[in-house]
Each structure stands twice: as C-alpha cells, then as structure tokens.
Amino acid sequence: MHYRQRIRALREDRDHTQAEIAKLLHVGQRTYADYELSNTRIPVDSLITLAEFYNVDMNYICGITKEKRCFPPK
C-alpha cells in the first residue's frame, strides 16, 4: 500500500476533512489533496507530523508494514 492510500484512510477513519489536515500541515487544501492523489510528493516533515498526529509508526504510513505501531515518544 502506498503512503497516499494510508494518509487518506487514516484521515477518513478519524472523520477529518482534507482542509483540517492541510491546516495541521500548514498547506492549502489543494496541496493536501495532491498528496493524497500522488500528484505532489509529501515532504518528510509532513509525514512525521502525520505519524505523530495519528500516533502511528512512519513505517505504517509509508506502507512498509501493515502493523499500526505507536509513534515513538519524544
């Protein structure tokens, strides 16, 4: 599974809109939509922010593993 599918599934599972997540990432809604559509690559710092926000491991978001582990504590 590609990260775009994971970030969309995580967002929808928690009933967030693209606009809400875009605000979290300090980007426009269209930019965030492009992340989910793979029209634009999502920056690593945004992936980290999403992993922390959803409390899931980066490996899960990136599609390396199917197991949802918690985001490591700071």
PQR file with spaces between the fields and no chain letter, atoms N, CA, C, O and H, PARSE charges and radii, in Angstrom:
ATOM       1  N    MET     1       0.849   -1.184    0.000 -0.4000 1.5000
ATOM       2  CA   MET     1       0.000    0.000    0.000 -0.0000 2.0000
ATOM       3  C    MET     1       0.891    1.243    0.000  0.5500 1.7000
ATOM       4  O    MET     1       1.875    1.307    0.738 -0.5500 1.4000
ATOM       5  N    HIS     2       0.557    2.192   -0.798 -0.4000 1.5000
ATOM       6  CA   HIS     2       1.301    3.431   -0.953 -0.0000 2.0000
ATOM       7  C    HIS     2       0.897    4.419    0.145  0.5500 1.7000
ATOM       8  O    HIS     2      -0.222    4.357    0.654 -0.5500 1.4000
ATOM       9  H    HIS     2      -0.242    2.140   -1.397  0.4000 1.0000
ATOM      10  N    TYR     3       1.809    5.332    0.509 -0.4000 1.5000
ATOM      11  CA   TYR     3       1.514    6.283    1.581 -0.0000 2.0000
ATOM      12  C    TYR     3       0.259    7.099    1.310  0.5500 1.7000
ATOM      13  O    TYR     3      -0.452    7.461    2.248 -0.5500 1.4000
ATOM      14  H    TYR     3       2.718    5.382    0.095  0.4000 1.0000
ATOM      15  N    ARG     4      -0.027    7.395    0.050 -0.4000 1.5000
ATOM      16  CA   ARG     4      -1.210    8.211   -0.253 -0.0000 2.0000
ATOM      17  C    ARG     4      -2.490    7.517    0.192  0.5500 1.7000
ATOM      18  O    ARG     4      -3.426    8.165    0.661 -0.5500 1.4000
ATOM      19  H    ARG     4       0.550    7.101   -0.712  0.4000 1.0000
ATOM      20  N    GLN     5      -2.525    6.208    0.045 -0.4000 1.5000
ATOM      21  CA   GLN     5      -3.696    5.445    0.490 -0.0000 2.0000
ATOM      22  C    GLN     5      -3.770    5.425    2.010  0.5500 1.7000
ATOM      23  O    GLN     5      -4.856    5.494    2.586 -0.5500 1.4000
ATOM      24  H    GLN     5      -1.764    5.682   -0.336  0.4000 1.0000
ATOM      25  N    ARG     6      -2.626    5.330    2.651 -0.4000 1.5000
ATOM      26  CA   ARG     6      -2.603    5.289    4.114 -0.0000 2.0000
ATOM      27  C    ARG     6      -3.040    6.615    4.715  0.5500 1.7000
ATOM      28  O    ARG     6      -3.833    6.635    5.657 -0.5500 1.4000
ATOM      29  H    ARG     6      -1.744    5.273    2.183  0.4000 1.0000
ATOM      30  N    ILE     7      -2.527    7.733    4.179 -0.4000 1.5000
ATOM      31  CA   ILE     7      -2.894    9.017    4.784 -0.0000 2.0000
ATOM      32  C    ILE     7      -4.370    9.316    4.570  0.5500 1.7000
ATOM      33  O    ILE     7      -5.008    9.941    5.417 -0.5500 1.4000
ATOM      34  H    ILE     7      -1.882    7.716    3.414  0.4000 1.0000
ATOM      35  N    ARG     8      -4.907    8.879    3.458 -0.4000 1.5000
ATOM      36  CA   ARG     8      -6.338    9.076    3.224 -0.0000 2.0000
ATOM      37  C    ARG     8      -7.161    8.206    4.171  0.5500 1.7000
ATOM      38  O    ARG     8      -8.130    8.677    4.766 -0.5500 1.4000
ATOM      39  H    ARG     8      -4.388    8.372    2.770  0.4000 1.0000
ATOM      40  N    ALA     9      -6.776    6.934    4.309 -0.4000 1.5000
ATOM      41  CA   ALA     9      -7.502    6.021    5.190 -0.0000 2.0000
ATOM      42  C    ALA     9      -7.451    6.501    6.635  0.5500 1.7000
ATOM      43  O    ALA     9      -8.460    6.459    7.338 -0.5500 1.4000
ATOM      44  H    ALA     9      -5.989    6.551    3.825  0.4000 1.0000
ATOM      45  N    LEU    10      -6.288    6.954    7.082 -0.4000 1.5000
ATOM      46  CA   LEU    10      -6.170    7.463    8.451 -0.0000 2.0000
ATOM      47  C    LEU    10      -7.062    8.688    8.656  0.5500 1.7000
ATOM      48  O    LEU    10      -7.741    8.816    9.675 -0.5500 1.4000
ATOM      49  H    LEU    10      -5.468    6.988    6.511  0.4000 1.0000
ATOM      50  N    ARG    11      -7.048    9.576    7.677 -0.4000 1.5000
ATOM      51  CA   ARG    11      -7.880   10.788    7.773 -0.0000 2.0000
ATOM      52  C    ARG    11      -9.355   10.434    7.827  0.5500 1.7000
ATOM      53  O    ARG    11     -10.092   10.950    8.668 -0.5500 1.4000
ATOM      54  H    ARG    11      -6.497    9.472    6.849  0.4000 1.0000
ATOM      55  N    GLU    12      -9.786    9.561    6.935 -0.4000 1.5000
ATOM      56  CA   GLU    12     -11.205    9.193    6.875 -0.0000 2.0000
ATOM      57  C    GLU    12     -11.646    8.395    8.097  0.5500 1.7000
ATOM      58  O    GLU    12     -12.770    8.559    8.571 -0.5500 1.4000
ATOM      59  H    GLU    12      -9.188    9.142    6.252  0.4000 1.0000
ATOM      60  N    ASP    13     -10.771    7.535    8.611 -0.4000 1.5000
ATOM      61  CA   ASP    13     -11.099    6.747    9.810 -0.0000 2.0000
ATOM      62  C    ASP    13     -11.374    7.643   11.008  0.5500 1.7000
ATOM      63  O    ASP    13     -12.141    7.281   11.900 -0.5500 1.4000
ATOM      64  H    ASP    13      -9.858    7.402    8.227  0.4000 1.0000
ATOM      65  N    ARG    14     -10.751    8.801   11.025 -0.4000 1.5000
ATOM      66  CA   ARG    14     -10.916    9.732   12.150 -0.0000 2.0000
ATOM      67  C    ARG    14     -11.848   10.890   11.823  0.5500 1.7000
ATOM      68  O    ARG    14     -11.947   11.857   12.578 -0.5500 1.4000
ATOM      69  H    ARG    14     -10.127    9.096   10.301  0.4000 1.0000
ATOM      70  N    ASP    15     -12.523   10.777   10.697 -0.4000 1.5000
ATOM      71  CA   ASP    15     -13.514   11.771   10.268 -0.0000 2.0000
ATOM      72  C    ASP    15     -12.961   13.188   10.171  0.5500 1.7000
ATOM      73  O    ASP    15     -13.623   14.151   10.556 -0.5500 1.4000
ATOM      74  H    ASP    15     -12.443    9.991   10.084  0.4000 1.0000
ATOM      75  N    HIS    16     -11.743   13.304    9.652 -0.4000 1.5000
ATOM      76  CA   HIS    16     -11.158   14.621    9.408 -0.0000 2.0000
ATOM      77  C    HIS    16     -11.336   14.974    7.934  0.5500 1.7000
ATOM      78  O    HIS    16     -11.375   14.098    7.071 -0.5500 1.4000
ATOM      79  H    HIS    16     -11.205   12.521    9.338  0.4000 1.0000
ATOM      80  N    THR    17     -11.442   16.261    7.667 -0.4000 1.5000
ATOM      81  CA   THR    17     -11.509   16.723    6.289 -0.0000 2.0000
ATOM      82  C    THR    17     -10.099   16.996    5.781  0.5500 1.7000
ATOM      83  O    THR    17      -9.156   17.117    6.563 -0.5500 1.4000
ATOM      84  H    THR    17     -11.410   16.973    8.368  0.4000 1.0000
ATOM      85  N    GLN    18      -9.973   17.089    4.486 -0.4000 1.5000
ATOM      86  CA   GLN    18      -8.681   17.458    3.912 -0.0000 2.0000
ATOM      87  C    GLN    18      -8.269   18.846    4.399  0.5500 1.7000
ATOM      88  O    GLN    18      -7.090   19.089    4.653 -0.5500 1.4000
ATOM      89  H    GLN    18     -10.739   16.991    3.851  0.4000 1.0000
ATOM      90  N    ALA    19      -9.217   19.740    4.526 -0.4000 1.5000
ATOM      91  CA   ALA    19      -8.910   21.103    4.973 -0.0000 2.0000
ATOM      92  C    ALA    19      -8.342   21.102    6.391  0.5500 1.7000
ATOM      93  O    ALA    19      -7.431   21.877    6.686 -0.5500 1.4000
ATOM      94  H    ALA    19     -10.175   19.543    4.320  0.4000 1.0000
ATOM      95  N    GLU    20      -8.858   20.255    7.267 -0.4000 1.5000
ATOM      96  CA   GLU    20      -8.355   20.186    8.642 -0.0000 2.0000
ATOM      97  C    GLU    20      -6.907   19.688    8.674  0.5500 1.7000
ATOM      98  O    GLU    20      -6.068   20.228    9.395 -0.5500 1.4000
ATOM      99  H    GLU    20      -9.597   19.626    7.028  0.4000 1.0000
ATOM     100  N    ILE    21      -6.635   18.665    7.891 -0.4000 1.5000
ATOM     101  CA   ILE    21      -5.283   18.117    7.870 -0.0000 2.0000
ATOM     102  C    ILE    21      -4.329   19.080    7.165  0.5500 1.7000
ATOM     103  O    ILE    21      -3.172   19.210    7.566 -0.5500 1.4000
ATOM     104  H    ILE    21      -7.317   18.227    7.306  0.4000 1.0000
ATOM     105  N    ALA    22      -4.800   19.744    6.135 -0.4000 1.5000
ATOM     106  CA   ALA    22      -3.979   20.750    5.455 -0.0000 2.0000
ATOM     107  C    ALA    22      -3.568   21.850    6.436  0.5500 1.7000
ATOM     108  O    ALA    22      -2.422   22.299    6.426 -0.5500 1.4000
ATOM     109  H    ALA    22      -5.739   19.639    5.810  0.4000 1.0000
ATOM     110  N    LYS    23      -4.494   22.273    7.269 -0.4000 1.5000
ATOM     111  CA   LYS    23      -4.201   23.307    8.272 -0.0000 2.0000
ATOM     112  C    LYS    23      -3.136   22.811    9.245  0.5500 1.7000
ATOM     113  O    LYS    23      -2.229   23.561    9.608 -0.5500 1.4000
ATOM     114  H    LYS    23      -5.425   21.908    7.277  0.4000 1.0000
ATOM     115  N    LEU    24      -3.239   21.562    9.667 -0.4000 1.5000
ATOM     116  CA   LEU    24      -2.243   20.959   10.556 -0.0000 2.0000
ATOM     117  C    LEU    24      -0.851   21.000    9.922  0.5500 1.7000
ATOM     118  O    LEU    24       0.147   21.248   10.599 -0.5500 1.4000
ATOM     119  H    LEU    24      -3.976   20.953    9.373  0.4000 1.0000
ATOM     120  N    LEU    25      -0.803   20.753    8.620 -0.4000 1.5000
ATOM     121  CA   LEU    25       0.470   20.701    7.894 -0.0000 2.0000
ATOM     122  C    LEU    25       0.920   22.061    7.361  0.5500 1.7000
ATOM     123  O    LEU    25       1.996   22.174    6.774 -0.5500 1.4000
ATOM     124  H    LEU    25      -1.614   20.551    8.070  0.4000 1.0000
ATOM     125  N    HIS    26       0.097   23.090    7.564 -0.4000 1.5000
ATOM     126  CA   HIS    26       0.402   24.449    7.094 -0.0000 2.0000
ATOM     127  C    HIS    26       0.525   24.508    5.574  0.5500 1.7000
ATOM     128  O    HIS    26       1.424   25.146    5.027 -0.5500 1.4000
ATOM     129  H    HIS    26      -0.777   22.998    8.040  0.4000 1.0000
ATOM     130  N    VAL    27      -0.414   23.816    4.904 -0.4000 1.5000
ATOM     131  CA   VAL    27      -0.500   23.861    3.447 -0.0000 2.0000
ATOM     132  C    VAL    27      -1.952   24.113    3.066  0.5500 1.7000
ATOM     133  O    VAL    27      -2.842   24.028    3.913 -0.5500 1.4000
ATOM     134  H    VAL    27      -1.144   23.297    5.348  0.4000 1.0000
ATOM     135  N    GLY    28      -2.189   24.419    1.819 -0.4000 1.5000
ATOM     136  CA   GLY    28      -3.549   24.601    1.343 -0.0000 2.0000
ATOM     137  C    GLY    28      -4.247   23.254    1.161  0.5500 1.7000
ATOM     138  O    GLY    28      -3.597   22.215    1.040 -0.5500 1.4000
ATOM     139  H    GLY    28      -1.466   24.488    1.132  0.4000 1.0000
ATOM     140  N    GLN    29      -5.568   23.290    1.146 -0.4000 1.5000
ATOM     141  CA   GLN    29      -6.348   22.066    0.962 -0.0000 2.0000
ATOM     142  C    GLN    29      -6.022   21.407   -0.368  0.5500 1.7000
ATOM     143  O    GLN    29      -5.942   20.180   -0.438 -0.5500 1.4000
ATOM     144  H    GLN    29      -6.095   24.134    1.245  0.4000 1.0000
ATOM     145  N    ARG    30      -5.832   22.185   -1.417 -0.4000 1.5000
ATOM     146  CA   ARG    30      -5.498   21.634   -2.736 -0.0000 2.0000
ATOM     147  C    ARG    30      -4.157   20.896   -2.702  0.5500 1.7000
ATOM     148  O    ARG    30      -4.007   19.838   -3.313 -0.5500 1.4000
ATOM     149  H    ARG    30      -5.897   23.181   -1.360  0.4000 1.0000
ATOM     150  N    THR    31      -3.191   21.462   -1.985 -0.4000 1.5000
ATOM     151  CA   THR    31      -1.888   20.808   -1.848 -0.0000 2.0000
ATOM     152  C    THR    31      -2.045   19.483   -1.137  0.5500 1.7000
ATOM     153  O    THR    31      -1.474   18.477   -1.557 -0.5500 1.4000
ATOM     154  H    THR    31      -3.313   22.322   -1.488  0.4000 1.0000
ATOM     155  N    TYR    32      -2.821   19.473   -0.056 -0.4000 1.5000
ATOM     156  CA   TYR    32      -3.031   18.213    0.668 -0.0000 2.0000
ATOM     157  C    TYR    32      -3.749   17.197   -0.228  0.5500 1.7000
ATOM     158  O    TYR    32      -3.397   16.017   -0.231 -0.5500 1.4000
ATOM     159  H    TYR    32      -3.285   20.290    0.285  0.4000 1.0000
ATOM     160  N    ALA    33      -4.736   17.643   -0.975 -0.4000 1.5000
ATOM     161  CA   ALA    33      -5.438   16.744   -1.897 -0.0000 2.0000
ATOM     162  C    ALA    33      -4.445   16.149   -2.896  0.5500 1.7000
ATOM     163  O    ALA    33      -4.536   14.970   -3.239 -0.5500 1.4000
ATOM     164  H    ALA    33      -5.022   18.602   -0.973  0.4000 1.0000
ATOM     165  N    ASP    34      -3.504   16.961   -3.357 -0.4000 1.5000
ATOM     166  CA   ASP    34      -2.474   16.467   -4.277 -0.0000 2.0000
ATOM     167  C    ASP    34      -1.583   15.413   -3.619  0.5500 1.7000
ATOM     168  O    ASP    34      -1.115   14.496   -4.294 -0.5500 1.4000
ATOM     169  H    ASP    34      -3.430   17.919   -3.078  0.4000 1.0000
ATOM     170  N    TYR    35      -1.344   15.529   -2.314 -0.4000 1.5000
ATOM     171  CA   TYR    35      -0.597   14.480   -1.593 -0.0000 2.0000
ATOM     172  C    TYR    35      -1.366   13.159   -1.664  0.5500 1.7000
ATOM     173  O    TYR    35      -0.791   12.110   -1.956 -0.5500 1.4000
ATOM     174  H    TYR    35      -1.724   16.273   -1.765  0.4000 1.0000
ATOM     175  N    GLU    36      -2.659   13.223   -1.395 -0.4000 1.5000
ATOM     176  CA   GLU    36      -3.475   12.003   -1.401 -0.0000 2.0000
ATOM     177  C    GLU    36      -3.625   11.414   -2.800  0.5500 1.7000
ATOM     178  O    GLU    36      -3.822   10.208   -2.948 -0.5500 1.4000
ATOM     179  H    GLU    36      -3.126   14.075   -1.157  0.4000 1.0000
ATOM     180  N    LEU    37      -3.534   12.243   -3.810 -0.4000 1.5000
ATOM     181  CA   LEU    37      -3.662   11.773   -5.198 -0.0000 2.0000
ATOM     182  C    LEU    37      -2.308   11.422   -5.823  0.5500 1.7000
ATOM     183  O    LEU    37      -2.247   10.984   -6.972 -0.5500 1.4000
ATOM     184  H    LEU    37      -3.374   13.223   -3.690  0.4000 1.0000
ATOM     185  N    SER    38      -1.247   11.613   -5.078 -0.4000 1.5000
ATOM     186  CA   SER    38       0.130   11.405   -5.563 -0.0000 2.0000
ATOM     187  C    SER    38       0.492   12.340   -6.712  0.5500 1.7000
ATOM     188  O    SER    38       1.357   12.013   -7.525 -0.5500 1.4000
ATOM     189  H    SER    38      -1.297   11.969   -4.145  0.4000 1.0000
ATOM     190  N    ASN    39      -0.149   13.481   -6.788 -0.4000 1.5000
ATOM     191  CA   ASN    39       0.233   14.493   -7.776 -0.0000 2.0000
ATOM     192  C    ASN    39       1.445   15.276   -7.294  0.5500 1.7000
ATOM     193  O    ASN    39       2.195   15.835   -8.094 -0.5500 1.4000
ATOM     194  H    ASN    39      -0.852   13.747   -6.128  0.4000 1.0000
ATOM     195  N    THR    40       1.628   15.310   -5.978 -0.4000 1.5000
ATOM     196  CA   THR    40       2.743   16.003   -5.343 -0.0000 2.0000
ATOM     197  C    THR    40       3.285   15.095   -4.248  0.5500 1.7000
ATOM     198  O    THR    40       2.523   14.509   -3.478 -0.5500 1.4000
ATOM     199  H    THR    40       1.018   14.856   -5.328  0.4000 1.0000
ATOM     200  N    ARG    41       4.601   14.986   -4.187 -0.4000 1.5000
ATOM     201  CA   ARG    41       5.199   14.185   -3.110 -0.0000 2.0000
ATOM     202  C    ARG    41       5.078   14.940   -1.797  0.5500 1.7000
ATOM     203  O    ARG    41       5.301   16.149   -1.722 -0.5500 1.4000
ATOM     204  H    ARG    41       5.220   15.462   -4.812  0.4000 1.0000
ATOM     205  N    ILE    42       4.720   14.198   -0.777 -0.4000 1.5000
ATOM     206  CA   ILE    42       4.575   14.809    0.539 -0.0000 2.0000
ATOM     207  C    ILE    42       5.957   14.930    1.190  0.5500 1.7000
ATOM     208  O    ILE    42       6.722   13.966    1.184 -0.5500 1.4000
ATOM     209  H    ILE    42       4.538   13.216   -0.838  0.4000 1.0000
ATOM     210  N    PRO    43       6.284   16.082    1.742 -0.5600 1.5000
ATOM     211  CA   PRO    43       7.585   16.248    2.390  0.2800 2.0000
ATOM     212  C    PRO    43       7.721   15.342    3.621  0.5500 1.7000
ATOM     213  O    PRO    43       6.735   15.013    4.281 -0.5500 1.4000
ATOM     214  N    VAL    44       8.936   14.958    3.906 -0.4000 1.5000
ATOM     215  CA   VAL    44       9.196   14.074    5.042 -0.0000 2.0000
ATOM     216  C    VAL    44       8.714   14.700    6.351  0.5500 1.7000
ATOM     217  O    VAL    44       8.153   14.000    7.195 -0.5500 1.4000
ATOM     218  H    VAL    44       9.737   15.225    3.370  0.4000 1.0000
ATOM     219  N    ASP    45       8.919   15.990    6.530 -0.4000 1.5000
ATOM     220  CA   ASP    45       8.479   16.613    7.780 -0.0000 2.0000
ATOM     221  C    ASP    45       6.959   16.546    7.925  0.5500 1.7000
ATOM     222  O    ASP    45       6.456   16.466    9.046 -0.5500 1.4000
ATOM     223  H    ASP    45       9.374   16.558    5.844  0.4000 1.0000
ATOM     224  N    SER    46       6.229   16.578    6.831 -0.4000 1.5000
ATOM     225  CA   SER    46       4.773   16.428    6.884 -0.0000 2.0000
ATOM     226  C    SER    46       4.384   14.995    7.223  0.5500 1.7000
ATOM     227  O    SER    46       3.418   14.772    7.953 -0.5500 1.4000
ATOM     228  H    SER    46       6.637   16.643    5.921  0.4000 1.0000
ATOM     229  N    LEU    47       5.122   14.027    6.705 -0.4000 1.5000
ATOM     230  CA   LEU    47       4.871   12.625    7.062 -0.0000 2.0000
ATOM     231  C    LEU    47       5.091   12.406    8.554  0.5500 1.7000
ATOM     232  O    LEU    47       4.325   11.694    9.203 -0.5500 1.4000
ATOM     233  H    LEU    47       5.907   14.208    6.112  0.4000 1.0000
ATOM     234  N    ILE    48       6.130   13.016    9.089 -0.4000 1.5000
ATOM     235  CA   ILE    48       6.407   12.901   10.523 -0.0000 2.0000
ATOM     236  C    ILE    48       5.283   13.532   11.329  0.5500 1.7000
ATOM     237  O    ILE    48       4.840   12.968   12.330 -0.5500 1.4000
ATOM     238  H    ILE    48       6.752   13.595    8.562  0.4000 1.0000
ATOM     239  N    THR    49       4.824   14.692   10.901 -0.4000 1.5000
ATOM     240  CA   THR    49       3.714   15.360   11.588 -0.0000 2.0000
ATOM     241  C    THR    49       2.472   14.483   11.575  0.5500 1.7000
ATOM     242  O    THR    49       1.783   14.368   12.589 -0.5500 1.4000
ATOM     243  H    THR    49       5.184   15.150   10.088  0.4000 1.0000
ATOM     244  N    LEU    50       2.180   13.866   10.436 -0.4000 1.5000
ATOM     245  CA   LEU    50       1.013   12.984   10.351 -0.0000 2.0000
ATOM     246  C    LEU    50       1.175   11.749   11.229  0.5500 1.7000
ATOM     247  O    LEU    50       0.224   11.327   11.887 -0.5500 1.4000
ATOM     248  H    LEU    50       2.740   13.960    9.613  0.4000 1.0000
ATOM     249  N    ALA    51       2.363   11.171   11.245 -0.4000 1.5000
ATOM     250  CA   ALA    51       2.612    9.997   12.091 -0.0000 2.0000
ATOM     251  C    ALA    51       2.389   10.348   13.553  0.5500 1.7000
ATOM     252  O    ALA    51       1.784    9.580   14.300 -0.5500 1.4000
ATOM     253  H    ALA    51       3.136   11.514   10.711  0.4000 1.0000
ATOM     254  N    GLU    52       2.875   11.497   13.948 -0.4000 1.5000
ATOM     255  CA   GLU    52       2.688   11.947   15.330 -0.0000 2.0000
ATOM     256  C    GLU    52       1.213   12.239   15.613  0.5500 1.7000
ATOM     257  O    GLU    52       0.689   11.839   16.652 -0.5500 1.4000
ATOM     258  H    GLU    52       3.367   12.121   13.340  0.4000 1.0000
ATOM     259  N    PHE    53       0.553   12.927   14.700 -0.4000 1.5000
ATOM     260  CA   PHE    53      -0.857   13.280   14.867 -0.0000 2.0000
ATOM     261  C    PHE    53      -1.742   12.041   14.988  0.5500 1.7000
ATOM     262  O    PHE    53      -2.610   11.975   15.858 -0.5500 1.4000
ATOM     263  H    PHE    53       0.979   13.252   13.855  0.4000 1.0000
ATOM     264  N    TYR    54      -1.519   11.057   14.110 -0.4000 1.5000
ATOM     265  CA   TYR    54      -2.328    9.838   14.112 -0.0000 2.0000
ATOM     266  C    TYR    54      -1.790    8.781   15.077  0.5500 1.7000
ATOM     267  O    TYR    54      -2.413    7.737   15.273 -0.5500 1.4000
ATOM     268  H    TYR    54      -0.814   11.111   13.403  0.4000 1.0000
ATOM     269  N    ASN    55      -0.628    9.058   15.677 -0.4000 1.5000
ATOM     270  CA   ASN    55       0.035    8.147   16.607 -0.0000 2.0000
ATOM     271  C    ASN    55       0.287    6.782   15.974  0.5500 1.7000
ATOM     272  O    ASN    55      -0.030    5.740   16.548 -0.5500 1.4000
ATOM     273  H    ASN    55      -0.122    9.905   15.517  0.4000 1.0000
ATOM     274  N    VAL    56       0.866    6.817   14.778 -0.4000 1.5000
ATOM     275  CA   VAL    56       1.252    5.589   14.087 -0.0000 2.0000
ATOM     276  C    VAL    56       2.707    5.705   13.642  0.5500 1.7000
ATOM     277  O    VAL    56       3.233    6.801   13.451 -0.5500 1.4000
ATOM     278  H    VAL    56       1.124    7.664   14.312  0.4000 1.0000
ATOM     279  N    ASP    57       3.322    4.581   13.487 -0.4000 1.5000
ATOM     280  CA   ASP    57       4.707    4.459   13.067 -0.0000 2.0000
ATOM     281  C    ASP    57       4.872    4.956   11.623  0.5500 1.7000
ATOM     282  O    ASP    57       3.976    4.785   10.796 -0.5500 1.4000
ATOM     283  H    ASP    57       2.895    3.690   13.642  0.4000 1.0000
ATOM     284  N    MET    58       6.011    5.564   11.332 -0.4000 1.5000
ATOM     285  CA   MET    58       6.302    6.013    9.966 -0.0000 2.0000
ATOM     286  C    MET    58       6.305    4.845    8.984  0.5500 1.7000
ATOM     287  O    MET    58       5.916    5.009    7.828 -0.5500 1.4000
ATOM     288  H    MET    58       6.739    5.703   12.003  0.4000 1.0000
ATOM     289  N    ASN    59       6.740    3.673    9.431 -0.4000 1.5000
ATOM     290  CA   ASN    59       6.739    2.508    8.551 -0.0000 2.0000
ATOM     291  C    ASN    59       5.322    2.153    8.111  0.5500 1.7000
ATOM     292  O    ASN    59       5.117    1.692    6.988 -0.5500 1.4000
ATOM     293  H    ASN    59       7.056    3.539   10.370  0.4000 1.0000
ATOM     294  N    TYR    60       4.359    2.363    8.980 -0.4000 1.5000
ATOM     295  CA   TYR    60       2.961    2.111    8.624 -0.0000 2.0000
ATOM     296  C    TYR    60       2.494    3.117    7.568  0.5500 1.7000
ATOM     297  O    TYR    60       1.926    2.736    6.544 -0.5500 1.4000
ATOM     298  H    TYR    60       4.526    2.737    9.892  0.4000 1.0000
ATOM     299  N    ILE    61       2.737    4.380    7.824 -0.4000 1.5000
ATOM     300  CA   ILE    61       2.306    5.412    6.873 -0.0000 2.0000
ATOM     301  C    ILE    61       2.953    5.206    5.506  0.5500 1.7000
ATOM     302  O    ILE    61       2.304    5.393    4.477 -0.5500 1.4000
ATOM     303  H    ILE    61       3.198    4.690    8.655  0.4000 1.0000
ATOM     304  N    CYS    62       4.211    4.825    5.491 -0.4000 1.5000
ATOM     305  CA   CYS    62       4.931    4.648    4.223 -0.0000 2.0000
ATOM     306  C    CYS    62       4.613    3.328    3.531  0.5500 1.7000
ATOM     307  O    CYS    62       5.084    3.082    2.421 -0.5500 1.4000
ATOM     308  H    CYS    62       4.738    4.673    6.327  0.4000 1.0000
ATOM     309  N    GLY    63       3.823    2.481    4.173 -0.4000 1.5000
ATOM     310  CA   GLY    63       3.418    1.227    3.553 -0.0000 2.0000
ATOM     311  C    GLY    63       4.435    0.106    3.684  0.5500 1.7000
ATOM     312  O    GLY    63       4.331   -0.909    2.996 -0.5500 1.4000
ATOM     313  H    GLY    63       3.440    2.681    5.075  0.4000 1.0000
ATOM     314  N    ILE    64       5.415    0.279    4.556 -0.4000 1.5000
ATOM     315  CA   ILE    64       6.433   -0.746    4.753 -0.0000 2.0000
ATOM     316  C    ILE    64       5.882   -1.909    5.573  0.5500 1.7000
ATOM     317  O    ILE    64       6.248   -3.065    5.356 -0.5500 1.4000
ATOM     318  H    ILE    64       5.500    1.104    5.115  0.4000 1.0000
ATOM     319  N    THR    65       5.003   -1.589    6.513 -0.4000 1.5000
ATOM     320  CA   THR    65       4.397   -2.607    7.361 -0.0000 2.0000
ATOM     321  C    THR    65       2.891   -2.405    7.419  0.5500 1.7000
ATOM     322  O    THR    65       2.392   -1.302    7.199 -0.5500 1.4000
ATOM     323  H    THR    65       4.706   -0.651    6.689  0.4000 1.0000
ATOM     324  N    LYS    66       2.183   -3.469    7.715 -0.4000 1.5000
ATOM     325  CA   LYS    66       0.726   -3.392    7.873 -0.0000 2.0000
ATOM     326  C    LYS    66       0.341   -3.190    9.330  0.5500 1.7000
ATOM     327  O    LYS    66      -0.822   -2.937    9.644 -0.5500 1.4000
ATOM     328  H    LYS    66       2.589   -4.365    7.894  0.4000 1.0000
ATOM     329  N    GLU    67       1.320   -3.304   10.214 -0.4000 1.5000
ATOM     330  CA   GLU    67       1.075   -3.206   11.650 -0.0000 2.0000
ATOM     331  C    GLU    67       1.118   -1.758   12.113  0.5500 1.7000
ATOM     332  O    GLU    67       2.089   -1.045   11.861 -0.5500 1.4000
ATOM     333  H    GLU    67       2.265   -3.510    9.959  0.4000 1.0000
ATOM     334  N    LYS    68       0.055   -1.327   12.794 -0.4000 1.5000
ATOM     335  CA   LYS    68       0.000    0.043   13.315 -0.0000 2.0000
ATOM     336  C    LYS    68       0.678    0.094   14.675  0.5500 1.7000
ATOM     337  O    LYS    68       0.066   -0.228   15.694 -0.5500 1.4000
ATOM     338  H    LYS    68      -0.733   -1.907   12.998  0.4000 1.0000
ATOM     339  N    ARG    69       1.924    0.492   14.690 -0.4000 1.5000
ATOM     340  CA   ARG    69       2.623    0.692   15.958 -0.0000 2.0000
ATOM     341  C    ARG    69       2.525    2.163   16.310  0.5500 1.7000
ATOM     342  O    ARG    69       2.348    3.014   15.438 -0.5500 1.4000
ATOM     343  H    ARG    69       2.422    0.754   13.863  0.4000 1.0000
ATOM     344  N    CYS    70       2.643    2.452   17.595 -0.4000 1.5000
ATOM     345  CA   CYS    70       2.566    3.839   18.058 -0.0000 2.0000
ATOM     346  C    CYS    70       3.778    4.635   17.610  0.5500 1.7000
ATOM     347  O    CYS    70       4.879    4.108   17.454 -0.5500 1.4000
ATOM     348  H    CYS    70       2.787    1.761   18.303  0.4000 1.0000
ATOM     349  N    PHE    71       3.536    5.911   17.409 -0.4000 1.5000
ATOM     350  CA   PHE    71       4.618    6.833   17.077 -0.0000 2.0000
ATOM     351  C    PHE    71       5.571    6.870   18.261  0.5500 1.7000
ATOM     352  O    PHE    71       5.113    6.943   19.401 -0.5500 1.4000
ATOM     353  H    PHE    71       2.641    6.339   17.535  0.4000 1.0000
ATOM     354  N    PRO    72       6.876    6.822   18.033 -0.5600 1.5000
ATOM     355  CA   PRO    72       7.812    6.844   19.162  0.2800 2.0000
ATOM     356  C    PRO    72       7.681    8.132   19.967  0.5500 1.7000
ATOM     357  O    PRO    72       7.500    9.209   19.400 -0.5500 1.4000
ATOM     358  N    PRO    73       7.774    8.016   21.300 -0.5600 1.5000
ATOM     359  CA   PRO    73       7.723    9.231   22.140  0.2800 2.0000
ATOM     360  C    PRO    73       8.958   10.101   21.909  0.5500 1.7000
ATOM     361  O    PRO    73      10.006    9.617   21.481 -0.5500 1.4000
ATOM     362  N    LYS    74       8.816   11.354   22.191 -0.4000 1.5000
ATOM     363  CA   LYS    74       9.931   12.299   22.017 -0.0000 2.0000
ATOM     364  C    LYS    74      10.961   12.105   23.101  0.5500 1.7000
ATOM     365  O    LYS    74      11.972   12.807   23.125 -0.5500 1.4000
ATOM     366  H    LYS    74       7.965   11.748   22.538  0.4000 1.0000
